[in-house]
């Protein structure tokens, strides 16, 4: 236990979230608790991680989360580990919440030159009907940018997904490849705009970004066979071909990369399979599973197509494997599941409360 690497999680502490300020000292080595000298509160070193409140060993928790992240059925974990099914599902929700915080902190607060983004939806069967999961990814580094879950495949679902893409995108030339759903076009056009300050009162005018290219891949099943139509909804063909060559090495307009990511999600979450008897019961479970699988995919799993060659001499070289987060530059190493579950998200900086009421009277000078 190293107090120098810990920060105070107390929301009322003026030094909350600060590391290396000297305000954190060891309180109990046996119970692994620290103390903040500023506010006087004690806290566990597991506070703010997925291991906080776990009664079992941390090794068992990490093992169960690893099995869940790679598609092991809950019933198999219950039989193999001797755990209660409710315990496994609560760990699923806890790990999904932890992964969502890590994703929003590292991926959601980054600014990236996305080059090409592909988005698609997955139809999920539940006990009360069907719900939809929308996903988006950065093609060049295979980075999963985020997702959204909604009972309906409507404009609200698409706007929630597009807002996550807009949050991390830099104002550069960007190719957006989607399917034939019309809500994507309107959502992208409204999201990728910036306010133009004029110094006048009122809402400033929104200016559309230059270089936004929107393409669609429309697939239809006909009696004569399967047809694929590729459209350029916004932009010119020359810029589209340049972005395709820059992000995926050339080729035609496609959504193959997001469909491959969909296959990964279907493989690791049985409720996403097209013909399955394992139906989703709660939307919260699906939401947690989406962030668990997506964050593990970004930070903990090496992608074969992202490996790079390092030359040791003019005739010898070796392959260096990389995760999508490493290829994007968000991290410099492959994370372990333990590192992902114990990552602490620092709270927002402390803001002193605004003083209310009558100001104090000045003391009379004698």
C-alpha positions as CSV (number, residue, x, y, z in Angstrom):
1,X,0.0,0.0,0.0
2,X,1.5,3.3,-1.1
3,X,-0.3,6.4,0.2
4,X,1.6,8.6,-2.3
5,X,-0.4,7.2,-5.2
6,X,-3.8,7.5,-3.5
7,X,-6.2,10.5,-3.5
8,X,-9.0,11.5,-1.1
9,X,-12.4,10.5,-2.5
10,X,-14.4,12.7,-0.1
11,X,-16.5,15.1,-2.2
12,X,-16.4,17.7,0.6
13,X,-12.6,17.7,0.9
14,X,-10.8,20.7,-0.7
15,X,-7.9,18.3,-1.7
16,X,-10.1,15.6,-3.2
17,X,-8.6,13.9,-6.3
18,X,-5.1,15.3,-5.8
19,X,-2.2,12.9,-5.9
20,X,1.2,13.6,-4.4
21,X,0.2,16.5,-2.3
22,X,1.3,14.9,1.0
23,X,-2.2,14.9,2.5
24,X,-2.7,11.1,2.3
25,X,-1.1,8.9,5.1
26,X,-1.4,5.3,6.1
27,X,-4.1,4.7,8.7
28,X,-4.2,0.9,8.9
29,X,-1.8,-1.4,7.1
30,X,-3.8,-4.5,8.0
31,X,-7.2,-3.2,6.8
32,X,-5.5,-1.3,4.0
33,X,-7.0,2.1,4.9
34,X,-5.6,5.6,4.3
35,X,-6.4,8.9,5.9
36,X,-6.6,12.4,4.5
37,X,-5.0,15.0,6.8
38,X,-7.0,17.8,5.2
39,X,-10.5,16.5,6.0
40,X,-9.6,13.8,8.6
41,X,-11.6,11.1,6.8
42,X,-10.4,7.5,6.4
43,X,-11.1,5.4,3.3
44,X,-10.2,2.0,1.9
45,X,-7.7,1.8,-0.9
46,X,-10.4,-0.1,-2.9
47,X,-12.7,2.9,-2.7
48,X,-13.6,3.9,-6.3
49,X,-12.8,0.5,-7.8
50,X,-14.8,-2.5,-8.8
51,X,-13.2,-4.5,-5.8
52,X,-14.8,-2.2,-3.2
53,X,-17.4,-4.1,-1.2
54,X,-16.4,-7.5,-2.6
55,X,-16.6,-10.2,0.2
56,X,-14.8,-12.8,-1.8
57,X,-11.1,-12.7,-2.8
58,X,-10.0,-10.3,-5.5
59,X,-8.4,-13.1,-7.5
60,X,-11.8,-14.9,-7.7
61,X,-13.6,-11.7,-8.7
62,X,-11.0,-11.0,-11.5
63,X,-11.3,-14.6,-12.7
64,X,-15.1,-14.4,-12.9
65,X,-15.0,-11.0,-14.7
66,X,-12.5,-12.4,-17.2
67,X,-14.8,-15.3,-18.0
68,X,-17.8,-13.0,-18.4
69,X,-15.9,-10.7,-20.7
70,X,-15.1,-13.6,-23.0
71,X,-18.5,-15.1,-23.2
72,X,-18.6,-17.8,-20.6
73,X,-22.2,-18.5,-19.5
74,X,-23.3,-17.5,-16.0
75,X,-24.5,-21.0,-15.3
76,X,-21.1,-22.5,-16.1
77,X,-19.4,-20.0,-13.7
78,X,-21.9,-20.9,-11.0
79,X,-21.2,-24.6,-11.3
80,X,-17.4,-24.3,-11.7
81,X,-16.8,-21.7,-8.9
82,X,-19.5,-22.7,-6.5
83,X,-21.0,-19.2,-6.4
84,X,-24.6,-18.0,-6.3
85,X,-26.1,-16.8,-9.6
86,X,-27.1,-13.5,-8.0
87,X,-23.5,-12.9,-6.9
88,X,-22.2,-13.5,-10.4
89,X,-24.8,-11.1,-11.9
90,X,-24.1,-8.4,-9.3
91,X,-20.4,-8.7,-10.2
92,X,-21.4,-8.3,-13.8
93,X,-23.1,-5.1,-13.1
94,X,-20.3,-3.8,-10.9
95,X,-17.6,-4.6,-13.5
96,X,-19.7,-3.0,-16.2
97,X,-20.1,0.2,-14.2
98,X,-16.3,0.3,-13.6
99,X,-15.6,-0.2,-17.3
100,X,-18.1,2.6,-18.2
101,X,-16.2,5.0,-15.9
102,X,-12.8,4.0,-17.4
103,X,-14.2,4.4,-20.9
104,X,-15.7,7.8,-20.3
105,X,-12.5,9.0,-18.6
106,X,-9.9,7.8,-21.1
107,X,-11.7,7.5,-24.4
108,X,-14.5,10.0,-23.8
109,X,-12.2,12.8,-22.8
110,X,-9.7,12.3,-25.6
111,X,-9.5,14.3,-28.8
112,X,-8.8,12.1,-31.9
113,X,-8.4,12.4,-35.6
114,X,-10.9,9.7,-36.3
115,X,-10.5,9.6,-40.2
116,X,-13.3,7.0,-40.6
117,X,-16.1,6.0,-38.2
118,X,-18.5,3.1,-38.9
119,X,-21.8,2.6,-36.9
120,X,-24.4,-0.1,-36.8
121,X,-27.1,-1.5,-34.6
122,X,-27.7,-5.0,-33.1
123,X,-31.2,-6.3,-32.4
124,X,-31.4,-8.0,-29.0
125,X,-34.1,-10.4,-27.9
126,X,-35.6,-9.9,-24.4
127,X,-38.3,-11.5,-22.4
128,X,-40.5,-8.4,-23.0
129,X,-39.7,-7.9,-26.7
130,X,-36.8,-6.6,-28.7
131,X,-34.4,-3.8,-27.8
132,X,-31.6,-2.2,-29.8
133,X,-27.9,-1.7,-29.2
134,X,-26.0,0.8,-31.4
135,X,-22.2,0.7,-31.6
136,X,-19.6,2.9,-33.3
137,X,-15.9,2.3,-33.9
138,X,-12.8,4.0,-35.3
139,X,-11.7,2.0,-38.4
140,X,-7.9,2.8,-38.5
141,X,-7.2,1.6,-34.9
142,X,-10.3,-0.6,-34.4
143,X,-11.1,1.5,-31.3
144,X,-14.6,1.0,-29.9
145,X,-15.9,4.6,-29.4
146,X,-19.1,3.8,-27.5
147,X,-22.6,2.5,-27.6
148,X,-26.2,3.1,-26.6
149,X,-29.1,0.9,-25.7
150,X,-32.8,1.7,-26.3
151,X,-36.1,-0.1,-26.5
152,X,-36.7,1.4,-30.0
153,X,-34.6,1.9,-33.0
154,X,-35.4,5.5,-33.3
155,X,-33.8,8.9,-33.6
156,X,-33.1,9.2,-29.8
157,X,-30.9,6.0,-30.0
158,X,-28.9,7.3,-32.9
159,X,-28.4,10.8,-31.4
160,X,-27.1,9.3,-28.2
161,X,-24.5,7.3,-30.2
162,X,-23.6,10.2,-32.4
163,X,-23.0,12.4,-29.4
164,X,-20.3,10.0,-28.2
165,X,-18.6,10.2,-31.5
166,X,-18.8,13.9,-31.6
167,X,-17.3,14.2,-28.1
168,X,-14.0,12.7,-29.2
169,X,-13.7,13.9,-32.8
170,X,-11.4,16.6,-33.9
171,X,-12.4,19.1,-36.6
172,X,-10.7,17.2,-39.4
173,X,-11.8,15.4,-42.6
174,X,-14.0,12.6,-41.4
175,X,-15.8,9.7,-43.2
176,X,-18.9,8.4,-41.6
177,X,-20.1,5.0,-42.9
178,X,-23.5,3.7,-41.8
179,X,-26.3,1.5,-43.1
180,X,-29.5,2.7,-44.7
181,X,-31.2,4.1,-41.6
182,X,-32.2,7.7,-42.4
183,X,-31.8,8.9,-38.8
184,X,-28.0,8.7,-39.1
185,X,-27.7,11.4,-41.7
186,X,-29.8,14.0,-39.9
187,X,-28.1,13.2,-36.5
188,X,-24.6,13.5,-38.0
189,X,-25.4,16.8,-39.7
190,X,-26.8,18.4,-36.5
191,X,-24.0,17.0,-34.3
192,X,-21.0,18.1,-36.3
193,X,-21.6,21.8,-36.0
194,X,-19.8,24.5,-33.9
195,X,-21.1,27.8,-32.6
196,X,-19.8,31.0,-34.3
197,X,-19.5,33.7,-31.6
198,X,-20.6,37.1,-32.7
199,X,-20.5,39.0,-29.4
200,X,-24.3,39.6,-29.5
201,X,-26.8,38.3,-27.1
202,X,-28.7,35.1,-27.8
203,X,-27.8,31.7,-29.2
204,X,-24.9,31.9,-31.6
205,X,-25.2,30.5,-35.1
206,X,-24.0,26.9,-35.7
207,X,-21.6,26.4,-38.5
208,X,-21.3,22.9,-40.1
209,X,-17.9,21.3,-40.1
210,X,-16.0,21.2,-43.4
211,X,-14.9,17.9,-44.7
212,X,-17.6,15.7,-43.2
213,X,-18.3,12.9,-45.7
214,X,-21.4,10.7,-45.1
215,X,-21.8,7.4,-47.0
216,X,-24.4,4.6,-46.7
217,X,-24.3,0.9,-47.5
218,X,-27.9,-0.2,-48.2
219,X,-28.4,-4.0,-48.3
220,X,-31.6,-5.6,-49.6
221,X,-32.8,-9.2,-49.9
222,X,-34.5,-9.7,-53.3
223,X,-36.0,-12.8,-54.8
224,X,-33.2,-12.7,-57.4
225,X,-30.5,-12.5,-54.7
226,X,-28.7,-10.1,-52.4
227,X,-28.1,-6.5,-53.5
228,X,-25.7,-3.9,-52.1
229,X,-26.1,-0.2,-52.9
230,X,-23.3,2.3,-51.9
231,X,-24.3,5.9,-51.6
232,X,-22.4,9.1,-51.0
233,X,-25.0,11.2,-49.1
234,X,-22.7,14.1,-48.4
235,X,-19.3,14.9,-49.8
236,X,-17.4,14.2,-53.0
237,X,-16.0,10.9,-54.3
238,X,-12.4,12.1,-54.4
239,X,-12.3,12.9,-50.7
240,X,-14.1,9.7,-49.8
241,X,-11.6,7.6,-51.7
242,X,-8.7,9.5,-50.0
243,X,-10.1,8.8,-46.5
244,X,-10.7,5.1,-47.4
245,X,-7.1,4.8,-48.5
246,X,-5.9,6.6,-45.4
247,X,-7.9,4.7,-42.8
248,X,-8.2,1.2,-44.3
249,X,-5.7,1.1,-47.1
250,X,-8.2,1.5,-49.9
251,X,-11.1,-0.5,-51.1
252,X,-14.7,0.4,-51.6
253,X,-17.3,2.0,-49.3
254,X,-18.3,-0.6,-46.7
255,X,-19.3,-1.3,-43.1
256,X,-17.3,-4.5,-42.8
257,X,-15.3,-3.3,-39.7
258,X,-18.3,-2.5,-37.5
259,X,-19.9,-5.8,-38.6
260,X,-16.8,-7.7,-37.5
261,X,-17.0,-5.9,-34.2
262,X,-20.7,-6.9,-33.9
263,X,-19.6,-10.5,-34.4
264,X,-17.2,-10.1,-31.5
265,X,-20.0,-8.8,-29.3
266,X,-22.3,-11.6,-30.4
267,X,-19.6,-14.2,-29.6
268,X,-19.0,-12.8,-26.1
269,X,-22.6,-12.1,-25.2
270,X,-25.0,-15.0,-25.9
271,X,-28.1,-12.8,-25.7
272,X,-26.9,-11.0,-28.9
273,X,-26.9,-14.1,-31.0
274,X,-29.6,-14.1,-33.7
275,X,-31.1,-17.6,-32.9
276,X,-30.7,-18.1,-29.2
277,X,-32.7,-19.3,-26.2
278,X,-30.7,-17.0,-23.9
279,X,-32.9,-13.9,-23.7
280,X,-31.9,-10.7,-21.9
281,X,-34.0,-10.0,-18.8
282,X,-33.0,-6.4,-17.9
283,X,-31.7,-3.5,-20.0
284,X,-29.2,-2.7,-17.2
285,X,-27.5,-6.1,-17.6
286,X,-27.2,-5.5,-21.4
287,X,-25.8,-2.0,-20.8
288,X,-23.2,-3.3,-18.3
289,X,-22.2,-6.2,-20.6
290,X,-21.7,-3.8,-23.5
291,X,-19.2,-1.7,-21.6
292,X,-17.5,-4.7,-20.1
293,X,-16.9,-6.3,-23.5
294,X,-16.1,-3.1,-25.3
295,X,-13.6,-1.8,-22.7
296,X,-11.8,-5.2,-22.4
297,X,-11.7,-5.2,-26.2
298,X,-10.1,-1.7,-26.3
299,X,-7.5,-2.1,-23.5
300,X,-6.9,-5.8,-22.7
301,X,-7.0,-7.7,-26.0
302,X,-4.3,-7.5,-28.7
303,X,-5.7,-7.1,-32.2
304,X,-3.9,-9.1,-34.9
305,X,-4.3,-6.5,-37.6
306,X,-2.8,-3.8,-35.4
307,X,0.6,-5.5,-34.9
308,X,3.6,-3.5,-36.1
309,X,7.0,-4.6,-37.3
310,X,10.2,-3.5,-35.5
311,X,13.5,-4.1,-37.2
312,X,16.3,-5.3,-35.0
313,X,18.8,-5.2,-37.9
314,X,18.6,-4.9,-41.7
315,X,17.6,-8.6,-41.9
316,X,15.9,-9.3,-38.5
317,X,12.6,-8.0,-37.2
318,X,10.0,-8.9,-34.6
319,X,6.3,-8.3,-34.4
320,X,4.9,-6.1,-31.6
321,X,1.3,-6.7,-30.7
322,X,-1.0,-3.8,-29.8
323,X,-4.4,-3.2,-28.5
324,X,-6.8,-0.7,-30.0
325,X,-6.0,1.7,-27.2
326,X,-2.3,1.3,-27.8
327,X,-2.7,1.9,-31.5
328,X,-4.7,5.1,-30.8
329,X,-2.1,6.4,-28.3
330,X,-4.3,6.3,-25.2
331,X,-2.0,3.9,-23.4
332,X,1.5,2.5,-23.7
333,X,0.9,-1.1,-22.7
334,X,-1.6,-3.9,-22.7
335,X,-3.8,-3.7,-19.6
336,X,-4.7,-6.7,-17.5
337,X,-8.2,-7.3,-16.1
338,X,-6.9,-6.6,-12.6
339,X,-5.5,-3.2,-13.8
340,X,-8.8,-2.4,-15.4
341,X,-10.9,-3.3,-12.4
342,X,-8.7,-1.3,-10.0
343,X,-8.4,1.8,-12.1
344,X,-9.5,4.8,-10.0
345,X,-11.3,7.7,-11.7
346,X,-10.4,10.9,-9.8
347,X,-13.3,13.1,-8.9
348,X,-13.8,16.6,-10.3
349,X,-11.8,19.4,-8.7
350,X,-13.2,20.9,-5.5
351,X,-15.1,24.1,-5.9
352,X,-15.8,26.1,-2.8
353,X,-19.5,26.7,-2.2
354,X,-20.8,30.2,-3.0
355,X,-21.4,32.3,0.1
356,X,-25.0,33.2,0.6
357,X,-26.7,35.7,2.8
358,X,-25.6,39.0,4.2
359,X,-21.8,39.6,4.3
360,X,-20.2,39.6,7.8
361,X,-19.8,43.0,9.5
362,X,-16.4,44.4,9.8
363,X,-15.0,44.5,13.3
364,X,-14.7,48.0,14.8
365,X,-11.2,49.2,15.1
366,X,-10.5,50.4,18.7
